[in-house]
Amino acid sequence: MHENRQQTDMTDNEKANTVLITGASGGFGLEFARQLEQSGYDLILHGRDKARLQMTMNVLKQPDRHCIVQADLNAKHGLAALLYALENKNLVGLVNNAGFGIWGGFEQTGIVPQIDVIKTDLNAPIALTHALLPGLLRNKGFVINVSSLAGEYPLPYMSTYAAAKAGLTYWSEALRTELKDKIRIVTLAPGPSPTGFRVISGMPNSTGSFFRTPIPVIIKAALNTLKQGGGYCIPGWRHKLLYIMQKSIPRAIGLRILAKQMRS
């Protein structure tokens, strides 16, 4: 870790060019790493699994420019460990991507994993952004918060996940309004995507299959929104269609449809 830290440290006279990506061991995090590297950024790849982080590093074209930080955001001192590893970093960007969900009836699911969803998907992005915000403001940088269209609608059988994403979306959008012209903030709200999320959460593979959008399309849309100064980003026409359906179908009807889909 000390060697990697020396590789990415910057003096005050150097232009900040380093971006932290949480949850960089696969899915959206891996694609963010690919596309941000292509844009010329140095990367700090965060995750819980060092072997999977190394796999992300191995697909990058200039791995010597980047480093890995292993930390579990659900652990008691996980966030503190991550912030300690970032002490001497001069960040221009933060991608709050780490997140997961638990599928199943609330009454049948243990409370510990339910609370862990809140910790990872909502508490950690808020705490991490607050800690890093002074430097990001100083560098006129950016924050990308990876939320979900699940945050736009109650989601039976993934109720805690939807609640966490709703909180993340509302916080991110409020922060973007507060800090307008000081920092660029993107709230990324994708729908179903082939990220491996279903395997981890236990969600049935058939649910929402029509709306799945390729990962590169989603990340490209987020970075295009960033180039335009930030904003609320629903990537791809399929996800936009899902959003329109969420807003136009009466909730009582929509919840019955969702409950049937999520049970299957």
Secondary structure as UniProt FT lines:
FT   HELIX           2..8
FT   TURN            12..13
FT   STRAND          18..21
FT   TURN            24..25
FT   HELIX           27..38
FT   TURN            39..40
FT   STRAND          42..47
FT   HELIX           50..59
FT   HELIX           63..65
FT   STRAND          67..70
FT   TURN            73..74
FT   TURN            76..77
FT   HELIX           78..85
FT   TURN            86..88
FT   STRAND          91..96
FT   HELIX           106..108
FT   HELIX           111..118
FT   HELIX           119..123
FT   HELIX           124..138
FT   TURN            139..140
FT   STRAND          142..146
FT   HELIX           149..152
FT   TURN            156..157
FT   HELIX           159..178
FT   TURN            179..182
FT   STRAND          184..188
FT   HELIX           197..201
FT   TURN            205..208
FT   HELIX           209..211
FT   HELIX           215..227
FT   TURN            228..229
FT   STRAND          231..233
FT   HELIX           237..248
FT   HELIX           251..263
//
